[in-house]
Amino acid sequence: MNAIWIISKRELQSFFDSLIAYIMLVAFLGFSGFFTWLYGQDIFLIGQTSLRGFFSIAYWTLFFFIPALTMRLLAEEKKTGTIELLLTKAVSDREVVLGKFLATLLLICIALVFTFPYVITLSNIGNLDLGATICGYLGLVMMSITYIGIGIYASSITNNQIVAFLLALFIGLFFHIIFDVLAPNFTGWLGEIFVFMSLSTHFESISRGVLDTKDIIYFLSLGAVGILLAELSLAKRNLNS
């Protein structure tokens, strides 16, 4: 656990050293702030203040931002050969993957913490549903876990960051859009599978304030599969060498 924490701190520091973190924070806050307060849905919904507009914008913003953050995690290390140096130390493939995963998740959480003034402002000017708001933030964190898992897997199978970005986006499209589009066109068990696989189904459920273990398991399972596949991808190089 100590090795995971050391790697995650190193990776998080590298985000800030390379200005990626600052660019991500400014862009995320800029997009979400503009569409939440100036151009998007009225924050005064159904007679009370609401952050549903912000959660809808963040849902799409993070979909594009997370692959941009994860594309370099392993691809750059493989390209420069530093992954071999890192793995010659007393750390396992799993610790490397989990450390990088945790660093990205922490950066996303930092970005979300910077939006807390939205909550404070709306709480002061209206009747904000705090339960739904907390669930909305939880939904964004859960969604981030899923897409970071997908992104770190994509980064593990190539040494080209652009390929890793596009691959993560391509895989994410199935969960973000395609399964949702396919679901109404099928009936029976196949339609139910597409509904279950659609990320928006689970995100909307949580963001409405409905906490269901089925939704939590869905997000965590996809994130875990991504981590496991990334670990297997790193382990595969040992078999090939």
ROTI-393234 format. One record per residue: x, y, z of N, C-alpha, C, O in turn; residue in one letter; residue number from 1. Coordinates in steps of 0.1 Angstrom, whole numbers, plus 5000, padded with zeros to 4 digits. Example, Ala and Ser with C-alpha at 12.3 -4.5 7.8 and 13.67 -1.06 7.14 Angstrom:
nu|nv|nw|cau|cav|caw|cu|cv|cw|ou|ov|ow|res|n
5132|4943|5078|5123|4955|5078|5132|4967|5078|5142|4967|5085|a|1
5128|4978|5071|5137|4989|5071|5129|5000|5079|5134|5011|5080|s|2
This chain:
nu|nv|nw|cau|cav|caw|cu|cv|cw|ou|ov|ow|res|n
5008|4988|5000|5000|5000|5000|5009|5012|5000|5005|5023|4994|m|1
5020|5011|5007|5029|5023|5008|5035|5026|4994|5036|5038|4990|n|2
5038|5015|4986|5043|5017|4973|5033|5024|4964|5036|5033|4956|a|3
5020|5020|4965|5010|5026|4957|5008|5041|4960|5007|5049|4951|i|4
5009|5044|4973|5008|5058|4977|5020|5066|4972|5018|5078|4968|w|5
5032|5061|4973|5044|5068|4968|5043|5070|4953|5046|5081|4948|i|6
5038|5060|4945|5037|5062|4931|5026|5072|4927|5028|5080|4918|i|7
5015|5071|4935|5004|5081|4932|5008|5095|4935|5004|5104|4928|s|8
5016|5097|4946|5020|5111|4949|5030|5116|4938|5029|5127|4934|k|9
5039|5107|4933|5048|5110|4923|5041|5114|4910|5044|5124|4903|r|10
5031|5106|4907|5023|5108|4894|5015|5121|4895|5014|5129|4886|e|11
5009|5123|4907|5001|5135|4909|5010|5148|4908|5006|5158|4902|l|12
5022|5147|4914|5031|5158|4913|5035|5161|4898|5037|5172|4894|q|13
5037|5150|4890|5040|5151|4876|5029|5158|4868|5032|5165|4859|s|14
5017|5156|4872|5006|5163|4866|5007|5178|4868|5005|5186|4858|f|15
5011|5182|4880|5012|5196|4882|5026|5202|4877|5026|5213|4872|f|16
5036|5194|4877|5049|5199|4871|5048|5201|4856|5055|5210|4851|d|17
5040|5193|4849|5039|5194|4835|5028|5203|4831|5025|5205|4819|s|18
5021|5210|4840|5010|5220|4838|4997|5213|4833|4987|5219|4831|l|19
4998|5199|4832|4985|5192|4827|4974|5195|4837|4963|5197|4834|i|20
4978|5194|4850|4968|5196|4861|4961|5210|4860|4949|5211|4861|a|21
4970|5220|4858|4964|5234|4858|4955|5236|4846|4945|5242|4846|y|22
4960|5230|4834|4952|5232|4822|4938|5224|4824|4928|5230|4820|i|23
4939|5212|4830|4927|5205|4832|4917|5212|4841|4905|5213|4839|m|24
4923|5217|4852|4914|5224|4862|4908|5237|4856|4896|5239|4858|l|25
4916|5245|4849|4911|5257|4843|4900|5253|4832|4889|5260|4832|v|26
4903|5244|4824|4893|5240|4813|4881|5234|4819|4870|5238|4815|a|27
4882|5225|4829|4870|5219|4835|4862|5230|4842|4849|5230|4841|f|28
4868|5238|4850|4860|5249|4857|4854|5259|4847|4843|5264|4849|l|29
4862|5262|4837|4857|5271|4827|4845|5266|4819|4834|5272|4818|g|30
4846|5253|4815|4834|5247|4808|4822|5246|4817|4811|5250|4814|f|31
4825|5239|4828|4813|5237|4837|4807|5250|4843|4795|5251|4844|s|32
4816|5259|4846|4811|5272|4851|4803|5280|4840|4792|5285|4843|g|33
4808|5280|4828|4801|5287|4817|4787|5281|4814|4777|5288|4814|f|34
4787|5268|4813|4774|5262|4809|4765|5260|4821|4753|5259|4819|f|35
4770|5261|4833|4761|5260|4845|4755|5273|4848|4743|5274|4851|t|36
4763|5284|4847|4758|5297|4852|4754|5306|4841|4745|5315|4843|w|37
4760|5305|4829|4757|5315|4819|4749|5310|4807|4741|5317|4802|l|38
4751|5298|4803|4745|5294|4790|4737|5281|4791|4729|5278|4782|y|39
4738|5274|4802|4731|5261|4803|4717|5262|4808|4710|5272|4807|g|40
4713|5251|4814|4699|5250|4820|4698|5259|4832|4707|5261|4839|q|41
4686|5264|4834|4683|5272|4845|4686|5265|4858|4681|5254|4860|d|42
4694|5271|4867|4697|5265|4879|4685|5264|4889|4685|5257|4899|i|43
4675|5273|4886|4663|5273|4894|4652|5264|4888|4643|5268|4881|f|44
4653|5251|4891|4644|5241|4885|4633|5237|4895|4635|5237|4907|l|45
4622|5235|4890|4610|5230|4897|4609|5237|4911|4606|5231|4921|i|46
4611|5250|4910|4608|5258|4922|4619|5258|4932|4618|5263|4943|g|47
4631|5251|4929|4642|5251|4939|4655|5251|4931|4655|5247|4919|q|48
4665|5255|4938|4678|5255|4931|4683|5241|4929|4680|5232|4937|t|49
4691|5239|4918|4695|5226|4915|4709|5226|4908|4711|5236|4900|s|50
4717|5216|4910|4730|5215|4903|4729|5205|4892|4740|5200|4887|l|51
4717|5201|4888|4716|5190|4877|4722|5195|4864|4728|5187|4857|r|52
4721|5208|4861|4728|5213|4849|4743|5211|4850|4749|5207|4840|g|53
4749|5214|4861|4763|5212|4863|4767|5197|4861|4777|5194|4855|f|54
4759|5188|4868|4763|5174|4867|4762|5169|4852|4769|5161|4848|f|55
4752|5174|4845|4751|5170|4831|4763|5175|4823|4768|5168|4814|s|56
4768|5187|4825|4779|5192|4818|4792|5185|4822|4800|5181|4814|i|57
4793|5182|4835|4805|5175|4840|4805|5161|4835|4816|5155|4832|a|58
4794|5155|4833|4792|5142|4828|4799|5141|4814|4806|5131|4811|y|59
4797|5151|4806|4803|5151|4792|4818|5156|4793|4826|5151|4786|w|60
4820|5166|4801|4834|5172|4802|4844|5161|4806|4855|5160|4800|t|61
4841|5154|4817|4850|5143|4822|4852|5132|4812|4862|5126|4811|l|62
4841|5129|4804|4842|5119|4794|4854|5122|4784|4861|5112|4780|f|63
4856|5134|4781|4867|5138|4772|4880|5141|4779|4891|5138|4774|f|64
4879|5146|4791|4891|5150|4799|4899|5138|4804|4911|5137|4804|f|65
4892|5128|4809|4898|5116|4815|4908|5109|4805|4919|5106|4809|i|66
4903|5106|4793|4913|5099|4784|4925|5108|4781|4936|5103|4779|p|67
4923|5121|4781|4935|5130|4780|4944|5129|4791|4956|5131|4790|a|68
4939|5127|4803|4948|5125|4815|4955|5111|4815|4966|5110|4819|l|69
4947|5101|4811|4953|5088|4813|4962|5083|4801|4969|5074|4802|t|70
4961|5090|4790|4968|5086|4778|4983|5085|4780|4990|5077|4773|m|71
4989|5093|4789|5003|5093|4791|5008|5084|4802|5020|5081|4803|r|72
4999|5079|4810|5002|5072|4823|5012|5061|4821|5023|5060|4827|l|73
5009|5052|4812|5018|5041|4809|5024|5042|4795|5036|5037|4793|l|74
5017|5048|4786|5023|5049|4772|5036|5056|4772|5045|5052|4765|a|75
5036|5068|4779|5048|5076|4779|5060|5068|4786|5071|5069|4781|e|76
5057|5061|4797|5067|5054|4804|5072|5043|4795|5084|5040|4796|e|77
5064|5036|4787|5068|5026|4778|5077|5031|4767|5087|5025|4763|k|78
5073|5043|4762|5080|5049|4751|5094|5053|4755|5104|5051|4748|k|79
5095|5059|4767|5108|5064|4772|5116|5053|4779|5128|5055|4781|t|80
5110|5042|4782|5117|5031|4788|5118|5032|4803|5123|5024|4810|g|81
5111|5043|4809|5112|5045|4823|5103|5034|4831|5105|5032|4843|t|82
5094|5028|4823|5086|5018|4830|5094|5006|4834|5092|5000|4845|i|83
5105|5003|4827|5113|4992|4830|5121|4996|4843|5123|4988|4852|e|84
5126|5008|4843|5133|5013|4855|5125|5012|4867|5129|5009|4878|l|85
5112|5017|4865|5103|5017|4877|5100|5003|4882|5099|5000|4894|l|86
5098|4994|4872|5095|4980|4876|5107|4972|4881|5105|4961|4887|l|87
5119|4977|4879|5130|4970|4885|5131|4973|4900|5138|4965|4907|t|88
5124|4983|4904|5124|4986|4919|5114|4976|4925|5108|4968|4919|k|89
5114|4977|4939|5106|4967|4946|5091|4970|4945|5084|4972|4956|a|90
5086|4971|4933|5071|4974|4931|5066|4964|4921|5073|4960|4912|v|91
5054|4960|4923|5048|4951|4913|5040|4958|4902|5038|4970|4903|s|92
5037|4951|4892|5029|4957|4881|5016|4963|4887|5012|4974|4883|d|93
5009|4955|4896|4997|4960|4902|4998|4973|4909|4990|4982|4908|r|94
5009|4974|4917|5012|4986|4924|5014|4998|4915|5009|5009|4918|e|95
5021|4996|4904|5023|5007|4895|5010|5011|4889|5007|5023|4888|v|96
5002|5002|4884|4989|5005|4878|4980|5012|4888|4973|5022|4885|v|97
4979|5007|4901|4970|5012|4911|4975|5026|4915|4967|5035|4918|l|98
4988|5028|4916|4994|5041|4919|4990|5052|4909|4986|5063|4913|g|99
4991|5049|4896|4988|5058|4886|4972|5060|4885|4968|5071|4883|k|100
4965|5050|4888|4950|5051|4888|4946|5060|4899|4938|5069|4897|f|101
4952|5058|4911|4948|5067|4923|4952|5081|4920|4945|5090|4924|l|102
4963|5084|4914|4968|5098|4911|4958|5105|4903|4954|5116|4905|a|103
4953|5098|4892|4943|5104|4883|4930|5107|4890|4924|5117|4888|t|104
4926|5097|4898|4913|5099|4906|4914|5110|4915|4905|5118|4917|l|105
4926|5112|4922|4928|5123|4931|4927|5137|4924|4921|5146|4929|l|106
4933|5137|4911|4932|5149|4904|4918|5153|4900|4914|5164|4901|l|107
4910|5143|4896|4896|5145|4893|4888|5150|4906|4880|5159|4905|i|108
4891|5144|4917|4885|5148|4930|4889|5163|4933|4880|5170|4938|c|109
4901|5166|4931|4905|5180|4933|4897|5190|4924|4892|5200|4929|i|110
4895|5186|4912|4887|5194|4903|4873|5196|4908|4867|5207|4907|a|111
4867|5185|4913|4854|5185|4918|4853|5194|4931|4843|5201|4933|l|112
4863|5193|4939|4863|5201|4951|4863|5216|4948|4857|5224|4955|v|113
4869|5220|4937|4869|5234|4933|4856|5239|4928|4854|5251|4927|f|114
4846|5229|4926|4832|5234|4923|4824|5235|4935|4812|5238|4934|t|115
4829|5232|4947|4821|5233|4959|4815|5247|4961|4804|5249|4967|f|116
4822|5258|4957|4816|5271|4958|4802|5272|4951|4794|5280|4955|p|117
4800|5263|4940|4787|5263|4934|4776|5259|4944|4766|5265|4945|y|118
4780|5248|4952|4771|5243|4962|4768|5253|4973|4757|5256|4977|v|119
4779|5260|4977|4777|5270|4988|4769|5282|4983|4760|5286|4990|i|120
4771|5286|4971|4764|5297|4965|4749|5294|4964|4740|5302|4968|t|121
4746|5282|4958|4732|5279|4957|4725|5276|4970|4713|5278|4971|l|122
4732|5271|4980|4726|5268|4993|4722|5281|4999|4713|5282|5007|s|123
4730|5292|4996|4727|5305|5003|4716|5313|4996|4709|5321|5002|n|124
4714|5310|4983|4703|5317|4976|4691|5309|4973|4681|5315|4968|i|125
4690|5297|4977|4678|5289|4975|4678|5276|4983|4687|5273|4991|g|126
4668|5268|4980|4666|5256|4987|4672|5245|4979|4666|5238|4971|n|127
4685|5242|4982|4693|5232|4974|4691|5218|4981|4692|5217|4993|l|128
4688|5208|4973|4686|5195|4978|4700|5189|4980|4707|5184|4970|d|129
4705|5189|4992|4719|5185|4995|4721|5170|4993|4731|5165|4988|l|130
4710|5162|4995|4711|5147|4993|4714|5144|4978|4722|5136|4975|g|131
4706|5151|4970|4707|5148|4955|4721|5154|4950|4727|5148|4941|a|132
4725|5165|4957|4738|5171|4953|4750|5162|4956|4758|5159|4948|t|133
4749|5156|4968|4760|5147|4972|4760|5134|4963|4770|5129|4959|i|134
4748|5129|4960|4747|5118|4951|4752|5122|4937|4758|5113|4930|c|135
4750|5134|4933|4755|5138|4920|4770|5138|4919|4776|5133|4909|g|136
4776|5143|4930|4791|5142|4930|4796|5128|4931|4806|5124|4925|y|137
4789|5120|4939|4793|5106|4940|4792|5099|4926|4800|5091|4922|l|138
4781|5102|4918|4780|5097|4905|4792|5101|4896|4796|5093|4888|g|139
4796|5113|4897|4808|5118|4889|4821|5110|4893|4829|5107|4884|l|140
4822|5108|4906|4834|5101|4910|4833|5086|4905|4843|5081|4901|v|141
4822|5080|4906|4820|5066|4902|4823|5065|4887|4830|5056|4882|m|142
4817|5075|4879|4819|5075|4865|4834|5077|4862|4840|5070|4852|m|143
4841|5085|4869|4856|5087|4867|4863|5074|4870|4873|5071|4863|s|144
4859|5067|4880|4866|5054|4883|4865|5045|4871|4875|5038|4867|i|145
4854|5044|4864|4852|5036|4853|4861|5040|4841|4868|5032|4835|t|146
4860|5053|4838|4868|5058|4826|4883|5059|4829|4891|5057|4820|y|147
4887|5061|4841|4902|5060|4844|4906|5045|4842|4917|5043|4837|i|148
4898|5036|4846|4902|5022|4844|4903|5019|4829|4913|5012|4825|g|149
4893|5024|4821|4894|5021|4807|4906|5029|4801|4913|5023|4792|i|150
4909|5041|4805|4920|5049|4800|4933|5043|4803|4942|5043|4795|g|151
4935|5038|4815|4948|5032|4819|4950|5019|4812|4962|5016|4809|i|152
4940|5012|4809|4942|5000|4801|4946|5004|4787|4955|4998|4781|y|153
4939|5014|4781|4943|5018|4767|4958|5023|4767|4965|5020|4757|a|154
4962|5029|4777|4976|5034|4778|4986|5023|4780|4998|5025|4777|s|155
4981|5012|4785|4990|5001|4788|4994|4992|4775|5003|4985|4775|s|156
4986|4994|4765|4988|4985|4753|4994|4992|4742|4996|4986|4731|i|157
4999|5004|4744|5005|5012|4733|5016|5021|4739|5015|5024|4751|t|158
5025|5025|4731|5035|5035|4736|5032|5049|4729|5040|5058|4730|n|159
5021|5050|4722|5017|5062|4715|5005|5068|4723|4994|5062|4724|n|160
5007|5080|4728|4997|5087|4736|4984|5090|4729|4973|5089|4734|q|161
4986|5094|4716|4974|5097|4708|4966|5085|4706|4953|5085|4706|i|162
4972|5074|4703|4965|5061|4701|4958|5057|4714|4946|5053|4714|v|163
4965|5059|4725|4959|5056|4738|4946|5065|4741|4936|5060|4746|a|164
4947|5078|4737|4936|5087|4739|4924|5082|4730|4913|5081|4735|f|165
4927|5080|4718|4916|5076|4708|4910|5063|4712|4898|5061|4711|l|166
4918|5053|4716|4913|5040|4720|4904|5041|4733|4894|5035|4733|l|167
4909|5049|4742|4901|5051|4755|4887|5057|4751|4877|5054|4757|a|168
4888|5067|4742|4876|5074|4738|4866|5064|4731|4854|5065|4733|l|169
4872|5056|4722|4864|5047|4714|4857|5036|4723|4845|5034|4722|f|170
4865|5031|4733|4858|5021|4742|4848|5028|4751|4837|5023|4753|i|171
4851|5040|4755|4842|5048|4764|4829|5051|4757|4818|5052|4763|g|172
4830|5053|4743|4818|5057|4735|4807|5046|4737|4795|5049|4737|l|173
4811|5033|4738|4801|5022|4739|4793|5024|4752|4781|5023|4752|f|174
4800|5027|4763|4793|5028|4775|4786|5042|4777|4775|5043|4783|f|175
4791|5052|4770|4786|5065|4772|4774|5068|4763|4764|5074|4766|h|176
4774|5062|4750|4764|5065|4741|4758|5053|4734|4746|5051|4734|i|177
4767|5044|4728|4762|5034|4719|4752|5024|4726|4742|5021|4720|i|178
4756|5019|4738|4747|5010|4744|4733|5016|4747|4723|5010|4747|f|179
4734|5029|4750|4721|5036|4753|4713|5038|4741|4700|5037|4741|d|180
4719|5040|4729|4712|5041|4716|4707|5027|4712|4695|5026|4707|v|181
4714|5017|4714|4710|5003|4710|4698|4998|4718|4690|4990|4713|l|182
4698|5001|4731|4689|4995|4741|4674|4996|4736|4667|4985|4737|a|183
4669|5007|4731|4655|5008|4727|4652|5000|4715|4640|4997|4712|p|184
4662|4996|4707|4660|4989|4695|4659|4973|4696|4657|4966|4687|n|185
4661|4969|4709|4661|4955|4711|4651|4952|4723|4650|4960|4732|f|186
4645|4940|4722|4636|4936|4733|4642|4924|4740|4652|4918|4735|t|187
4636|4920|4751|4640|4908|4758|4654|4910|4765|4658|4921|4769|g|188
4661|4898|4767|4673|4899|4774|4684|4907|4768|4692|4913|4775|w|189
4684|4908|4754|4694|4916|4748|4692|4930|4751|4702|4938|4753|l|190
4680|4935|4750|4677|4949|4753|4681|4952|4768|4686|4963|4771|g|191
4678|4942|4777|4681|4944|4791|4696|4945|4793|4701|4953|4802|e|192
4704|4938|4786|4718|4938|4787|4723|4952|4782|4732|4958|4789|i|193
4718|4957|4771|4723|4970|4766|4719|4981|4777|4727|4990|4779|f|194
4707|4980|4782|4703|4990|4793|4713|4989|4805|4717|4999|4810|v|195
4716|4977|4809|4725|4975|4820|4739|4980|4817|4745|4986|4826|f|196
4744|4978|4805|4757|4982|4801|4758|4997|4799|4769|5003|4799|m|197
4747|5004|4797|4747|5018|4794|4751|5026|4807|4745|5025|4817|s|198
4762|5034|4806|4767|5041|4818|4757|5052|4822|4755|5055|4834|l|199
4750|5058|4812|4741|5069|4816|4729|5064|4824|4724|5071|4833|s|200
4725|5051|4822|4714|5046|4831|4718|5046|4845|4710|5050|4854|t|201
4730|5042|4848|4735|5041|4862|4738|5055|4868|4736|5058|4879|h|202
4744|5064|4859|4747|5077|4863|4735|5085|4867|4734|5092|4877|f|203
4725|5084|4858|4713|5092|4860|4705|5087|4873|4699|5095|4880|e|204
4706|5074|4875|4700|5069|4887|4706|5075|4900|4699|5079|4909|s|205
4720|5075|4900|4727|5081|4912|4725|5096|4913|4722|5101|4924|i|206
4725|5103|4902|4724|5117|4902|4711|5122|4906|4709|5134|4910|s|207
4700|5113|4904|4687|5117|4909|4686|5115|4924|4675|5118|4930|r|208
4696|5110|4930|4696|5108|4945|4692|5094|4949|4690|5091|4961|g|209
4692|5084|4939|4689|5070|4942|4701|5062|4943|4708|5060|4933|v|210
4705|5058|4955|4717|5050|4958|4713|5035|4957|4706|5030|4966|l|211
4718|5029|4947|4716|5014|4945|4729|5007|4944|4738|5011|4936|d|212
4731|4997|4952|4743|4989|4951|4746|4984|4937|4758|4982|4934|t|213
4736|4981|4930|4737|4977|4916|4745|4987|4908|4754|4983|4900|k|214
4742|5000|4910|4749|5010|4902|4764|5011|4907|4773|5012|4899|d|215
4766|5011|4920|4780|5012|4925|4788|5000|4920|4800|5002|4916|i|216
4782|4988|4921|4790|4976|4916|4793|4977|4901|4804|4973|4897|i|217
4784|4983|4894|4786|4985|4879|4799|4993|4877|4808|4989|4869|y|218
4799|5005|4883|4811|5014|4881|4824|5008|4886|4834|5008|4879|f|219
4823|5002|4898|4836|4997|4904|4841|4985|4896|4853|4983|4894|l|220
4831|4977|4891|4835|4965|4883|4842|4969|4870|4853|4963|4867|s|221
4837|4979|4863|4843|4983|4851|4857|4989|4854|4867|4986|4846|l|222
4858|4997|4864|4871|5002|4868|4881|4991|4871|4893|4992|4867|g|223
4876|4981|4879|4885|4970|4883|4889|4962|4871|4901|4958|4870|a|224
4880|4960|4861|4884|4952|4849|4895|4960|4841|4904|4954|4837|v|225
4893|4973|4841|4904|4981|4834|4917|4980|4840|4927|4978|4834|g|226
4917|4981|4854|4930|4979|4861|4936|4965|4859|4948|4964|4857|i|227
4927|4955|4860|4932|4942|4858|4938|4939|4844|4949|4933|4843|l|228
4931|4944|4834|4936|4943|4820|4949|4951|4818|4958|4946|4811|l|229
4951|4962|4825|4963|4970|4824|4975|4962|4830|4986|4962|4825|a|230
4972|4956|4842|4982|4948|4849|4986|4936|4840|4998|4933|4839|e|231
4976|4930|4834|4980|4918|4826|4988|4923|4814|4997|4916|4809|l|232
4985|4935|4808|4992|4940|4797|5007|4942|4801|5016|4939|4793|s|233
5009|4948|4813|5023|4950|4817|5030|4936|4820|5042|4935|4817|l|234
5022|4927|4826|5028|4914|4828|5032|4906|4816|5041|4898|4815|a|235
5025|4909|4805|5027|4902|4792|5041|4905|4787|5047|4897|4780|k|236
5046|4917|4790|5059|4921|4784|5070|4912|4790|5080|4909|4784|r|237
5068|4907|4802|5077|4898|4809|5078|4884|4801|5088|4878|4800|n|238
5066|4880|4796|5065|4868|4789|5072|4869|4775|5078|4860|4770|l|239
5071|4881|4769|5077|4883|4756|5092|4886|4756|5099|4884|4746|n|240
5097|4890|4768|5111|4893|4769|5119|4880|4772|5131|4881|4773|s|241
